[in-house]
Amino acid sequence: MKALLPLLTAILVVGCSSPKDSVDERIDTSIKLCHSDSTKAFSYTGDGLRVMCHNGSSYVIRGDVTVDNIVEMDRVYCSSTGIRDFQSSDDGEILLSCNDGSNYVL
């Protein structure tokens, strides 16, 4: 019986650690991009991630771009005023429109 105790403990530890839940990822993405805990639309499609915010902002994220990259682009290019439209392509091209009216092709 004492020999089973370490095995059961190991099983419990492994069983309790799980990958990030998709709901948690959706909420985290919503907070970072939409500045809210919900989105109007959120979907993974064959060509990437699509996010639409209640404030009208929309994102089409493809390629190696991460949500944290987008947050940084908002800070650098939009002075943290917010992104109105964002589109990235598989080959790395980015179209960025800020809420202040400025537009960028990166």
TILUMGU-165135 format. One record per atom (N, C-alpha, C, O): residue number from 1; x, y, z; chain; atom name. Coordinates in Angstrom, 3 decimals, always signed. Atoms other than C-alpha are relative to their C-alpha. Layout:
FITI  num        c1        c2        c3  cadena  atomo
FITI  NUM         X         Y         Z       A     CA
...
***
This chain:
FITI  num        c1        c2        c3  cadena  atomo
FITI    1    +0.817    -1.195    +0.000       A      N
FITI    1    +0.000    +0.000    +0.000       A     CA
FITI    1    +0.863    +1.262    +0.000       A      C
FITI    1    +0.549    +2.233    -0.689       A      O
FITI    2    -0.886    -1.163    -0.036       A      N
FITI    2    +2.841    +2.409    +0.813       A     CA
FITI    2    +0.653    +0.246    -1.350       A      C
FITI    2    +0.978    +1.386    -1.682       A      O
FITI    3    -0.606    -0.158    +1.326       A      N
FITI    3    +4.298    +1.755    -2.648       A     CA
FITI    3    -0.944    +0.706    -0.969       A      C
FITI    3    -0.481    +1.348    -1.911       A      O
FITI    4    +0.974    -0.641    +0.877       A      N
FITI    4    +1.096    +3.000    -4.289       A     CA
FITI    4    -0.163    +1.493    +0.283       A      C
FITI    4    -0.597    +2.243    -0.591       A      O
FITI    5    +0.175    -1.398    -0.359       A      N
FITI    5    +1.103    +6.325    -2.437       A     CA
FITI    5    +0.762    +0.956    -0.919       A      C
FITI    5    +0.163    +1.929    -1.378       A      O
FITI    6    -0.690    -0.907    +0.935       A      N
FITI    6    +3.852    +7.967    -4.591       A     CA
FITI    6    -0.617    -0.020    -1.402       A      C
FITI    6    -0.683    +1.011    -2.072       A      O
FITI    7    +0.616    +0.108    +1.323       A      N
FITI    7    +2.172    +6.666    -7.749       A     CA
FITI    7    -1.301    +0.788    -0.057       A      C
FITI    7    -1.545    +1.494    -1.036       A      O
FITI    8    +1.255    -0.738    -0.037       A      N
FITI    8    -1.218    +8.089    -6.748       A     CA
FITI    8    +0.247    +1.507    +0.073       A      C
FITI    8    -0.470    +2.291    -0.548       A      O
FITI    9    -0.342    -1.414    -0.084       A      N
FITI    9    +0.380   +11.404    -5.834       A     CA
FITI    9    +0.436    +0.527    -1.361       A      C
FITI    9    +0.029    +1.618    -1.760       A      O
FITI   10    -0.454    -0.413    +1.328       A      N
FITI   10    +2.088   +11.587    -9.234       A     CA
FITI   10    -1.173    +0.111    -0.969       A      C
FITI   10    -1.222    +1.042    -1.773       A      O
FITI   11    +1.173    -0.025    +0.879       A      N
FITI   11    -1.184   +10.805   -11.015       A     CA
FITI   11    -0.856    +1.234    +0.298       A      C
FITI   11    -1.350    +1.877    -0.627       A      O
FITI   12    +0.780    -1.173    -0.359       A      N
FITI   12    -3.000   +13.546    -9.085       A     CA
FITI   12    +0.655    +1.283    -0.476       A      C
FITI   12    -0.029    +2.187    -0.958       A      O
FITI   13    -0.714    -1.201    +0.436       A      N
FITI   13    -0.313   +16.121    -9.869       A     CA
FITI   13    -0.108    +0.159    -1.504       A      C
FITI   13    -0.382    +1.260    -1.983       A      O
FITI   14    +0.098    -0.059    +1.454       A      N
FITI   14    -0.314   +15.284   -13.579       A     CA
FITI   14    -1.437    +0.280    -0.427       A      C
FITI   14    -1.660    +1.043    -1.367       A      O
FITI   15    +1.403    -0.189    +0.342       A      N
FITI   15    -4.113   +15.161   -13.685       A     CA
FITI   15    -0.489    +1.414    +0.261       A      C
FITI   15    -1.400    +1.886    -0.420       A      O
FITI   16    +0.430    -1.347    -0.336       A      N
FITI   16    -4.444   +18.607   -12.115       A     CA
FITI   16    +0.629    +1.058    -0.892       A      C
FITI   16    +0.106    +2.168    -0.995       A      O
FITI   17    -0.618    -0.980    +0.894       A      N
FITI   17    -2.095   +20.324   -14.542       A     CA
FITI   17    -0.515    -0.244    -1.407       A      C
FITI   17    -0.340    -1.324    -1.970       A      O
FITI   18    +0.569    +0.153    +1.337       A      N
FITI   18    -3.810   +20.936   -17.840       A     CA
FITI   18    +0.406    +1.190    -0.849       A      C
FITI   18    +0.769    +2.237    -0.313       A      O
FITI   19    -0.333    -1.136    +0.862       A      N
FITI   19    -3.127   +23.116   -20.875       A     CA
FITI   19    -1.012    +1.121    +0.181       A      C
FITI   19    -2.091    +0.915    +0.737       A      O
FITI   20    +0.869    -1.168    -0.131       A      N
FITI   20    -4.648   +26.596   -21.040       A     CA
FITI   20    -1.345    -0.272    -0.665       A      C
FITI   20    -1.405    -0.702    -1.817       A      O
FITI   21    +1.354    +0.214    +0.489       A      N
FITI   21    -8.399   +26.360   -21.469       A     CA
FITI   21    -0.310    +1.004    -1.112       A      C
FITI   21    +0.096    +2.163    -1.030       A      O
FITI   22    +0.327    -0.891    +1.116       A      N
FITI   22    -9.747   +27.820   -24.729       A     CA
FITI   22    -0.867    +1.169    +0.451       A      C
FITI   22    -0.790    +2.253    -0.129       A      O
FITI   23    +0.815    -1.093    -0.528       A      N
FITI   23   -12.248   +29.879   -22.730       A     CA
FITI   23    +0.915    +1.036    +0.655       A      C
FITI   23    +0.715    +2.238    +0.482       A      O
FITI   24    -0.966    -0.919    -0.615       A      N
FITI   24    -9.364   +31.370   -20.708       A     CA
FITI   24    +0.758    +0.779    -1.070       A      C
FITI   24    +1.007    +1.975    -0.917       A      O
FITI   25    -0.712    -0.661    +1.096       A      N
FITI   25    -7.530   +32.129   -23.954       A     CA
FITI   25    -0.890    +1.057    -0.650       A      C
FITI   25    -0.425    +2.149    -0.977       A      O
FITI   26    +0.940    -0.956    +0.606       A      N
FITI   26   -10.615   +33.823   -25.393       A     CA
FITI   26    -0.160    +1.236    +0.885       A      C
FITI   26    -0.159    +2.360    +0.384       A      O
FITI   27    +0.149    -1.120    -0.925       A      N
FITI   27   -11.061   +35.980   -22.285       A     CA
FITI   27    +1.268    +0.839    +0.023       A      C
FITI   27    +1.199    +2.068    -0.001       A      O
FITI   28    -1.284    -0.710    -0.003       A      N
FITI   28    -7.342   +36.871   -22.212       A     CA
FITI   28    +0.156    +0.832    -1.278       A      C
FITI   28    +0.574    +1.989    -1.224       A      O
FITI   29    -0.072    -0.713    +1.280       A      N
FITI   29    -7.450   +37.822   -25.910       A     CA
FITI   29    -0.979    +1.174    -0.025       A      C
FITI   29    -0.640    +2.252    -0.512       A      O
FITI   30    +1.005    -1.066    -0.047       A      N
FITI   30   -10.628   +39.861   -25.373       A     CA
FITI   30    +0.476    +1.177    +0.831       A      C
FITI   30    +0.315    +2.332    +0.434       A      O
FITI   31    -0.482    -1.074    -0.872       A      N
FITI   31    -9.090   +41.822   -22.528       A     CA
FITI   31    +1.117    +0.773    -0.684       A      C
FITI   31    +1.139    +2.003    -0.635       A      O
FITI   32    -1.136    -0.670    +0.626       A      N
FITI   32    -5.909   +42.557   -24.474       A     CA
FITI   32    -0.392    +0.791    -1.248       A      C
FITI   32    +0.124    +1.888    -1.460       A      O
FITI   33    +0.343    -0.663    +1.258       A      N
FITI   33    -7.528   +43.487   -27.796       A     CA
FITI   33    -1.221    +0.898    +0.105       A      C
FITI   33    -1.227    +1.997    -0.448       A      O
FITI   34    +1.264    -0.739    -0.051       A      N
FITI   34   -11.036   +44.677   -26.947       A     CA
FITI   34    -0.162    +0.823    +1.277       A      C
FITI   34    -1.115    +1.592    +1.403       A      O
FITI   35    +0.077    -0.693    -1.290       A      N
FITI   35   -10.363   +46.038   -23.448       A     CA
FITI   35    -1.317    -0.302    +0.693       A      C
FITI   35    -1.920    +0.567    +1.323       A      O
FITI   36    +1.235    +0.489    -0.586       A      N
FITI   36   -13.349   +44.005   -22.295       A     CA
FITI   36    +0.185    -1.500    +0.238       A      C
FITI   36    +1.088    -2.109    -0.335       A      O
FITI   37    -0.124    +1.433    -0.224       A      N
FITI   37   -13.883   +40.478   -21.001       A     CA
FITI   37    -0.845    -0.821    -0.975       A      C
FITI   37    -1.014    -2.026    -0.792       A      O
FITI   38    +0.760    +0.730    +1.014       A      N
FITI   38   -16.016   +39.580   -24.021       A     CA
FITI   38    +0.218    +0.619    -1.375       A      C
FITI   38    +0.634    +1.771    -1.499       A      O
FITI   39    -0.105    -0.466    +1.377       A      N
FITI   39   -15.981   +39.882   -27.790       A     CA
FITI   39    -1.347    -0.178    -0.683       A      C
FITI   39    -2.191    -0.957    -0.240       A      O
FITI   40    +1.213    +0.159    +0.813       A      N
FITI   40   -18.721   +40.279   -30.365       A     CA
FITI   40    +0.093    -1.299    -0.792       A      C
FITI   40    -0.896    -2.018    -0.937       A      O
FITI   41    -0.236    +1.249    +0.729       A      N
FITI   41   -17.186   +37.431   -32.403       A     CA
FITI   41    +1.449    -0.417    +0.208       A      C
FITI   41    +2.346    +0.424    +0.264       A      O
FITI   42    -1.327    +0.565    -0.230       A      N
FITI   42   -14.193   +35.155   -31.853       A     CA
FITI   42    +0.018    -1.362    -0.667       A      C
FITI   42    -0.750    -2.247    -0.289       A      O
FITI   43    -0.015    +1.310    +0.660       A      N
FITI   43   -13.292   +32.302   -34.168       A     CA
FITI   43    +1.372    -0.314    -0.571       A      C
FITI   43    +2.082    +0.558    -1.073       A      O
FITI   44    -1.177    +0.512    +0.693       A      N
FITI   44   -10.402   +30.213   -35.338       A     CA
FITI   44    -0.496    -0.556    -1.322       A      C
FITI   44    -1.377    -1.416    -1.349       A      O
FITI   45    +0.373    +0.504    +1.320       A      N
FITI   45   -10.713   +29.637   -39.068       A     CA
FITI   45    +1.220    -0.639    -0.639       A      C
FITI   45    +2.304    -0.637    -0.055       A      O
FITI   46    -1.107    +0.630    +0.701       A      N
FITI   46    -8.555   +27.834   -41.578       A     CA
FITI   46    +1.131    +0.957    -0.300       A      C
FITI   46    +2.277    +0.538    -0.463       A      O
FITI   47    -1.046    -0.970    +0.327       A      N
FITI   47    -6.689   +31.045   -42.279       A     CA
FITI   47    +0.438    +0.851    +1.188       A      C
FITI   47    +1.191    +1.806    +0.995       A      O
FITI   48    -0.475    -0.741    -1.164       A      N
FITI   48    -6.209   +32.337   -38.725       A     CA
FITI   48    -1.071    +0.272    +1.031       A      C
FITI   48    -2.122    -0.369    +1.049       A      O
FITI   49    +0.899    -0.390    -1.071       A      N
FITI   49    -7.895   +33.961   -35.765       A     CA
FITI   49    -0.712    +1.294    -0.391       A      C
FITI   49    -0.089    +2.239    -0.878       A      O
FITI   50    +0.796    -1.199    +0.275       A      N
FITI   50   -10.696   +36.479   -36.214       A     CA
FITI   50    -0.666    +0.440    +1.297       A      C
FITI   50    -1.286    -0.361    +1.996       A      O
FITI   51    +0.582    -0.567    -1.212       A      N
FITI   51   -11.806   +38.774   -33.397       A     CA
FITI   51    -0.720    +1.287    -0.377       A      C
FITI   51    -0.150    +2.148    -1.047       A      O
FITI   52    +0.760    -1.239    +0.173       A      N
FITI   52   -14.529   +41.432   -33.523       A     CA
FITI   52    -0.419    +0.470    +1.387       A      C
FITI   52    -0.984    -0.292    +2.171       A      O
FITI   53    +0.312    -0.575    -1.303       A      N
FITI   53   -14.975   +43.738   -30.545       A     CA
FITI   53    -1.338    +0.734    -0.046       A      C
FITI   53    -1.815    +1.110    -1.117       A      O
FITI   54    +1.261    -0.733    -0.094       A      N
FITI   54   -18.165   +45.401   -29.339       A     CA
FITI   54    +0.159    +1.461    -0.404       A      C
FITI   54    -0.810    +2.095    -0.819       A      O
FITI   55    -0.235    -1.400    +0.356       A      N
FITI   55   -16.547   +48.808   -29.982       A     CA
FITI   55    +0.232    +0.201    -1.497       A      C
FITI   55    +0.478    +1.325    -1.937       A      O
FITI   56    -0.157    -0.093    +1.447       A      N
FITI   56   -16.233   +48.020   -33.719       A     CA
FITI   56    +1.370    -0.400    -0.513       A      C
FITI   56    +1.546    -0.553    -1.722       A      O
FITI   57    -1.336    +0.435    +0.426       A      N
FITI   57   -12.561   +47.014   -33.786       A     CA
FITI   57    -0.061    -1.432    -0.508       A      C
FITI   57    -0.827    -2.255    -0.006       A      O
FITI   58    -0.044    +1.369    +0.515       A      N
FITI   58   -11.749   +43.930   -35.821       A     CA
FITI   58    +1.442    -0.403    -0.274       A      C
FITI   58    +2.280    +0.431    -0.615       A      O
FITI   59    -1.339    +0.556    +0.144       A      N
FITI   59    -8.699   +41.706   -36.089       A     CA
FITI   59    -0.067    -1.286    -0.807       A      C
FITI   59    -0.903    -2.152    -0.548       A      O
FITI   60    -0.208    +1.245    +0.725       A      N
FITI   60    -7.666   +39.057   -38.606       A     CA
FITI   60    +1.478    -0.310    +0.181       A      C
FITI   60    +2.337    +0.373    -0.377       A      O
FITI   61    -1.371    +0.284    -0.411       A      N
FITI   61    -4.528   +37.438   -37.237       A     CA
FITI   61    +0.471    -1.288    -0.656       A      C
FITI   61    -0.075    -2.365    -0.416       A      O
FITI   62    -0.586    +1.149    +0.700       A      N
FITI   62    -2.444   +35.136   -39.427       A     CA
FITI   62    +1.511    +0.028    +0.189       A      C
FITI   62    +2.074    +1.026    +0.638       A      O
FITI   63    -1.458    +0.049    -0.050       A      N
FITI   63    +1.163   +34.024   -39.531       A     CA
FITI   63    +0.520    -0.078    +1.423       A      C
FITI   63    -0.113    -0.667    +2.299       A      O
FITI   64    -0.672    +0.083    -1.288       A      N
FITI   64    +3.522   +34.469   -36.602       A     CA
FITI   64    -0.357    +1.121    +0.960       A      C
FITI   64    +0.291    +1.261    +1.997       A      O
FITI   65    +0.390    -1.127    -0.844       A      N
FITI   65    +1.779   +37.508   -35.105       A     CA
FITI   65    -0.738    -0.536    +1.226       A      C
FITI   65    -1.622    -1.385    +1.112       A      O
FITI   66    +0.672    +0.382    -1.237       A      N
FITI   66    +0.749   +37.102   -31.465       A     CA
FITI   66    -0.837    +1.163    +0.510       A      C
FITI   66    -0.687    +2.296    +0.053       A      O
FITI   67    +0.822    -1.042    -0.613       A      N
FITI   67    -1.773   +39.024   -29.411       A     CA
FITI   67    +0.899    +1.020    +0.697       A      C
FITI   67    +0.627    +2.219    +0.647       A      O
FITI   68    -0.928    -0.926    -0.659       A      N
FITI   68    +1.113   +40.507   -27.411       A     CA
FITI   68    +0.694    +0.907    -1.015       A      C
FITI   68    +0.968    +2.068    -0.712       A      O
FITI   69    -0.558    -0.842    +1.064       A      N
FITI   69    +2.655   +41.739   -30.702       A     CA
FITI   69    -0.975    +1.120    -0.359       A      C
FITI   69    -0.564    +2.261    -0.570       A      O
FITI   70    +1.021    -0.991    +0.361       A      N
FITI   70    -0.614   +43.526   -31.491       A     CA
FITI   70    -0.119    +1.069    +1.086       A      C
FITI   70    -0.251    +2.255    +0.783       A      O
FITI   71    +0.044    -0.959    -1.108       A      N
FITI   71    -0.730   +45.136   -28.048       A     CA
FITI   71    +1.184    +0.961    -0.098       A      C
FITI   71    +1.030    +2.160    +0.134       A      O
FITI   72    -1.190    -0.839    +0.157       A      N
FITI   72    +2.813   +46.422   -28.643       A     CA
FITI   72    -0.149    +0.948    -1.198       A      C
FITI   72    +0.254    +2.108    -1.117       A      O
FITI   73    +0.234    -0.859    +1.166       A      N
FITI   73    +1.853   +47.745   -32.120       A     CA
FITI   73    -0.968    +1.122    +0.340       A      C
FITI   73    -0.797    +2.246    -0.132       A      O
FITI   74    +0.927    -1.036    -0.443       A      N
FITI   74    -1.054   +49.621   -30.529       A     CA
FITI   74    +0.766    +1.069    +0.778       A      C
FITI   74    +0.544    +2.264    +0.587       A      O
FITI   75    -0.779    -0.948    -0.804       A      N
FITI   75    +1.378   +51.207   -28.084       A     CA
FITI   75    +0.918    +0.847    -0.873       A      C
FITI   75    +0.990    +2.064    -0.703       A      O
FITI   76    -1.007    -0.691    +0.811       A      N
FITI   76    +4.002   +52.108   -30.700       A     CA
FITI   76    -0.629    +0.849    -1.103       A      C
FITI   76    -0.297    +2.026    -1.242       A      O
FITI   77    +0.535    -0.698    +1.168       A      N
FITI   77    +1.935   +53.070   -33.752       A     CA
FITI   77    -1.249    +0.834    +0.303       A      C
FITI   77    -1.461    +1.878    -0.314       A      O
FITI   78    +1.259    -0.689    -0.279       A      N
FITI   78    -1.391   +54.141   -32.234       A     CA
FITI   78    +0.044    +0.795    +1.302       A      C
FITI   78    -0.977    +1.341    +1.721       A      O
FITI   79    -0.152    -0.707    -1.285       A      N
FITI   79    -0.044   +55.718   -29.009       A     CA
FITI   79    -1.024    -0.481    +1.023       A      C
FITI   79    -1.511    +0.299    +1.841       A      O
FITI   80    +0.948    +0.661    -0.907       A      N
FITI   80    -2.334   +53.289   -27.134       A     CA
FITI   80    -1.412    +0.560    -0.095       A      C
FITI   80    -2.195    +0.430    +0.846       A      O
FITI   81    +1.366    -0.488    +0.193       A      N
FITI   81    -5.448   +54.964   -28.559       A     CA
FITI   81    -0.935    -1.121    -0.423       A      C
FITI   81    -2.154    -0.973    -0.347       A      O
FITI   82    +0.785    +1.150    +0.422       A      N
FITI   82    -6.612   +51.582   -29.846       A     CA
FITI   82    +0.095    -0.236    -1.494       A      C
FITI   82    +0.339    +0.680    -2.279       A      O
FITI   83    -0.049    +0.410    +1.400       A      N
FITI   83    -6.665   +49.699   -33.106       A     CA
FITI   83    -1.427    -0.163    -0.498       A      C
FITI   83    -2.242    -0.834    +0.135       A      O
FITI   84    +1.326    +0.126    +0.612       A      N
FITI   84    -9.715   +50.029   -35.357       A     CA
FITI   84    -0.069    -1.259    -0.852       A      C
FITI   84    -1.011    -2.042    -0.729       A      O
FITI   85    -0.056    +1.184    +0.858       A      N
FITI   85    -8.726   +47.387   -37.937       A     CA
FITI   85    +1.421    -0.517    -0.050       A      C
FITI   85    +2.375    +0.255    -0.136       A      O
FITI   86    -1.306    +0.641    +0.064       A      N
FITI   86    -5.867   +44.902   -37.996       A     CA
FITI   86    -0.117    -1.230    -0.877       A      C
FITI   86    -1.023    -2.043    -0.695       A      O
FITI   87    -0.053    +1.199    +0.834       A      N
FITI   87    -5.013   +42.331   -40.665       A     CA
FITI   87    +1.456    -0.371    -0.208       A      C
FITI   87    +2.280    +0.471    -0.564       A      O
FITI   88    -1.342    +0.492    +0.303       A      N
FITI   88    -1.909   +40.209   -40.952       A     CA
FITI   88    -0.135    -1.145    -0.991       A      C
FITI   88    -1.143    -1.851    -1.017       A      O
FITI   89    +0.016    +1.074    +0.993       A      N
FITI   89    -1.027   +37.821   -43.749       A     CA
FITI   89    +1.022    -1.057    +0.381       A      C
FITI   89    +1.874    -0.834    +1.242       A      O
FITI   90    -0.940    +1.081    -0.265       A      N
FITI   90    +0.842   +34.528   -43.754       A     CA
FITI   90    +1.431    +0.386    -0.340       A      C
FITI   90    +2.372    -0.128    +0.264       A      O
FITI   91    -1.352    -0.393    +0.406       A      N
FITI   91    +3.797   +36.206   -45.461       A     CA
FITI   91    +0.556    +1.151    +0.833       A      C
FITI   91    +1.650    +1.638    +0.546       A      O
FITI   92    -0.516    -0.993    -0.927       A      N
FITI   92    +4.138   +38.799   -42.671       A     CA
FITI   92    -0.459    +1.426    -0.214       A      C
FITI   92    -0.113    +2.296    +0.584       A      O
FITI   93    +0.484    -1.359    +0.222       A      N
FITI   93    +2.423   +41.863   -44.163       A     CA
FITI   93    -1.101    +0.322    +1.004       A      C
FITI   93    -1.962    -0.510    +1.291       A      O
FITI   94    +0.983    -0.422    -0.995       A      N
FITI   94    +0.381   +43.827   -41.636       A     CA
FITI   94    -0.635    +1.314    -0.447       A      C
FITI   94    +0.063    +2.265    -0.798       A      O
FITI   95    +0.766    -1.224    +0.246       A      N
FITI   95    -2.345   +46.405   -42.313       A     CA
FITI   95    -0.594    +0.414    +1.339       A      C
FITI   95    -1.296    -0.366    +1.983       A      O
FITI   96    +0.379    -0.467    -1.319       A      N
FITI   96    -3.035   +48.515   -39.241       A     CA
FITI   96    -0.667    +1.364    -0.111       A      C
FITI   96    -0.102    +2.292    -0.690       A      O
FITI   97    +0.705    -1.288    -0.058       A      N
FITI   97    -5.606   +51.287   -38.740       A     CA
FITI   97    -0.277    +0.317    +1.456       A      C
FITI   97    -0.845    -0.497    +2.184       A      O
FITI   98    +0.183    -0.433    -1.384       A      N
FITI   98    -5.664   +53.219   -35.483       A     CA
FITI   98    -1.321    +0.751    +0.162       A      C
FITI   98    -1.889    +1.244    -0.812       A      O
FITI   99    +1.221    -0.760    -0.290       A      N
FITI   99    -8.678   +54.810   -33.815       A     CA
FITI   99    +0.159    +1.480    -0.285       A      C
FITI   99    -0.830    +2.176    -0.516       A      O
FITI  100    -0.219    -1.417    +0.269       A      N
FITI  100    -7.053   +58.205   -34.354       A     CA
FITI  100    +0.024    +0.328    -1.497       A      C
FITI  100    +0.239    +1.480    -1.875       A      O
FITI  101    +0.068    -0.208    +1.443       A      N
FITI  101    -7.320   +57.725   -38.151       A     CA
FITI  101    +1.271    -0.323    -0.758       A      C
FITI  101    +1.246    -0.366    -1.988       A      O
FITI  102    -1.236    +0.334    +0.698       A      N
FITI  102    -3.707   +56.840   -38.925       A     CA
FITI  102    -0.012    -1.446    -0.482       A      C
FITI  102    -0.594    -2.325    +0.154       A      O
FITI  103    -0.042    +1.322    +0.627       A      N
FITI  103    -3.021   +53.843   -41.177       A     CA
FITI  103    +1.451    -0.380    -0.289       A      C
FITI  103    +2.272    +0.475    -0.621       A      O
FITI  104    -1.366    +0.478    +0.229       A      N
FITI  104    +0.099   +51.703   -41.565       A     CA
FITI  104    -0.030    -1.306    -0.775       A      C
FITI  104    -0.930    -2.130    -0.609       A      O
FITI  105    -0.274    +1.273    +0.650       A      N
FITI  105    +1.354   +48.954   -43.846       A     CA
FITI  105    +1.396    -0.388    +0.466       A      C
FITI  105    +2.375    +0.291    +0.158       A      O
FITI  106    -1.270    +0.420    -0.600       A      N
FITI  106    +4.102   +47.059   -42.043       A     CA
FITI  106    +0.505    -1.273    -0.651       A      C
FITI  106    +1.563    -1.779    -0.278       A      O
***
